[in-house]
């Protein structure tokens, strides 16, 4: 069971002071957070791509490269790369470079993205949303599999017998399919035999269990070994010394960020009742003491089939000190509990 962190490098106003941290300062903080995550034994750190004022990172590969030379073991991933509005050749080259700097620790999580700002920014039409993603994923996977590429499509100039460099340390460079939880995207990942990451950020995580079964069933039909495939979750959360302290610190910035997004998308208000319900064992919010968060991750592993868990922290703007403490607790206290309990449970399942 792998345990890690993901971030969108958010720069919303501090709910207590109203201060907005600069993009530059927040980016430097995230590099420090990645270094700490490596030091406390976490397995992976993912950085999301956005193209708007309240998120500081538009180029995850550059930020991850900055952390690559300061870390030794942790895997470094996008979370996600908005492949539909990017060039797969440059995506591959950028992450192959991160792979070189880190000596084989880079990953790409390829997604459509839930935000649309990058489409007009880079001159794409939203009516081509699905077509762009499918075509560009096909090209990215070809580049990963072959040094010399022959490819043609509708939305990008063709490539005729051209090499793409540098080549990564890993062969192939890992590409994950990132999904918000649609059957089509999970089935696509299974058909391609690629690892799958699910954004489990609302409702009951148990609702994702049928999707995991669909993923593995589709993989088996396509000739892939389901036992070798990884399923990850990306879920909001925060670890503190107690449940009460965690809720007190995490709720205000989460409420601000979710209500800001909700106003853009027509969602209802995010209330303390919503927060508390999601913080229960069966909910999708991983907030509390190390014991509480560990219990919820173990529950997710046993009941949904997740084999990598990524705690998305923070949601909204929190103090760098609090985020660093959460990462430390996740690595030093939560992860050991989860790994030990999951190992015992998996061992018991082998005999069934």
Secondary structure as UniProt FT lines:
FT   STRAND          2..7
FT   TURN            15..17
FT   HELIX           23..39
FT   TURN            40..41
FT   STRAND          44..47
FT   TURN            53..54
FT   HELIX           60..68
FT   TURN            69..70
FT   STRAND          75..78
FT   STRAND          81..82
FT   HELIX           83..85
FT   HELIX           88..102
FT   STRAND          106..111
FT   HELIX           117..121
FT   TURN            122..123
FT   HELIX           126..128
FT   HELIX           129..145
FT   STRAND          148..151
FT   STRAND          159..163
FT   STRAND          174..179
FT   HELIX           183..192
FT   STRAND          196..199
FT   HELIX           205..208
FT   HELIX           209..221
FT   TURN            222..223
FT   HELIX           226..228
FT   STRAND          231..239
FT   HELIX           243..265
FT   HELIX           272..279
FT   TURN            281..282
FT   STRAND          286..288
FT   HELIX           290..304
FT   STRAND          308..312
FT   HELIX           320..329
FT   HELIX           330..334
FT   HELIX           335..350
//
